[in-house]
Amino acid sequence: MLAISQIHPGAIIAGVTRDPLTGRVTYGGRMRIDRHPQRFFLLPASASVVPIDGFDGNCVLIPKSARLAVGPIDGQFPHAFADDDYGQRAARLGISLLQAPDTIGICCNNHVGSAPKGVLNRWRYFESPKRLPWRAQWRYMRRHGDRTWPFWFVASTAKRFLA
């Protein structure tokens, strides 16, 4: 990652991690799927450096110039939104986001299980810091969505409880 940073000074470099048991990619660079502010897909590992739209914060090199421009991680976001927000703020400032080639490390996927039945149980589940707490989702969508963000917020919230 340091060598890539020498070639691409100022760029934020995300590294790919794999599950130690399955070998599947668990975290790394992500690309936007559509206009929804939170829809990204995880990129596979590649043989070369690739541009990305966002990243999981598990293995990321943030150069000092990017840190000075973007500032710190927004402490108002819990686990599930902080790295997404940071990447989006950096991209908005014109900072390149890149995924390093190959695999950088080993990391299990941090699943938190399936949503339980019952409205109160589902509410507690989704309010966990590793899921989609509504205040954080509201803040993130408002900050990074286009003028349709209220629609996406309502649709996402309704989908959670109607599923």
N, C-alpha and C positions, 0 to 999 in steps of 0.2 A: 504494500500500500504506500509506503514511503517512496519507493521508486516511481510509482505512478504519479505521486504528488509532485515529484521533481519534473516530470514531463508535462503535467497539467497543474501549474502553480495556482493556488487559490481555489481549486475545485474540492468539493466534498466527495470523499471516496467511501463507498459502502462495500463491505465484504460479504461474500456468500458463506453461510454456515449450513452444515448438513447434520441430520440426525445420525447419531453413532450406530444405531441398530439397523435402520432402514436404508441409510444413504441418501434419503430424500432431502432436497433443499428445504430448509426451515425458515431462514431469514436472509435478507439481502436487499437488492434493489427492486423497485416496483415501478410499474407503468400504469398510467391512468386508463381506465376502461371507457368512461363516458363523462358526461357533464356532472354527474353526482360527485360532490366534493370528497367523498370518502371511498369511492370505488377504485381500487387499484388491484393489479394482479402481480404476484411474485414472479420475478424473472428466473429462468434457469441459470445455472452457471454457464459461462461461455469461455472461449479460448482467448478473447480479447476484451479490452475495456469497452464498455457500452454506456451510452447516456441513459439516464433514468429520470423519472418524474418524482420519485419519492424513495424513502428507504425505511427499513426497520432499524432501530437504533442499537442493535445487538453488537455490531462490529463496524464502526464508522470512524474514519479519520477526518477530523474537522481542523483545517489549518487555522492558524491564528488570525489571518486576514479575514477569513469567513466568520470566525467567532466575533471579531471586533465589529464587523458589518451587521451581522444578524443579532448579536447579543446572546444572552444565556437561554437555556431551555425555559419556556414559560411555565413557571411553577404552579399556575392555575390549572394546568392539565394533569390528569392522572396518567398512569402508565399507558393506556391505550391511545392517547392522542399526542403526547409530547413530541415524539420523534416525527410523526406526520406533520405536525405544525411547524417544527423546526425546518424540515425539508421544504415545505411550501413557502415559508418566509424567505429562505435562502434563494430559492428559484425566482421568487418575485423580485429579488434584488439583483438578478442576473448572474448569480453564482452557479457554476456548472455542478451538476450532480452526476456522478459516474459510479458504475459498478466495476470493481476489480475483477480480473479474470480468475477462473478456477475457484477453488474453495479456500477460504481463509481459516475456518475453524469448525469445531464440532459443537453443536448446541441442539438439545432436544427441543421440539416444538412445545410451547408452553400452553397447551390446551386447558381450558377451565371447565370442560364438560358441556353437556347439553342443557338447554333451558328446561327448567322443571315445569310441572303443571301447576295451575292455580295463579291467579292474578298477583297476589301478594308475593308468592315465591318467585314468580318471573320478574317482578319489580326489583326484588332484592338481588336476584341473579344479575340483571342488566345494570344495576347501580354499582356493582363491584368495579374497582379501579381497572381491572383488566378487561372489562367488557365495554359497554357504551353508556356511561352515566349521562343522563339527559342534559345536565348543565354543561358538561364538557362538549357534548355533541352540538348543542346549541351554539356555544362559543366558537367551536371549530368551523361549523358550517357557515356561520355569519361572517367569520373572518376570511374563509377560503372559497366560499361558494359564489356563484353569480346571483342575479336577482331572483332566481328560482329556489334559493336555499330554503325559504320557509316551507315550500311544498315538499322538498326532500326530507326536511326535518319531521314534518307531520307524517309523511308516508313511512319513514323508517320507524318512527315510534309506534304507529298503528300496526305495522307489520310484526313487530316484536310481540305484541300482546294478542294479536289475532292468529298467529301461527300455531 
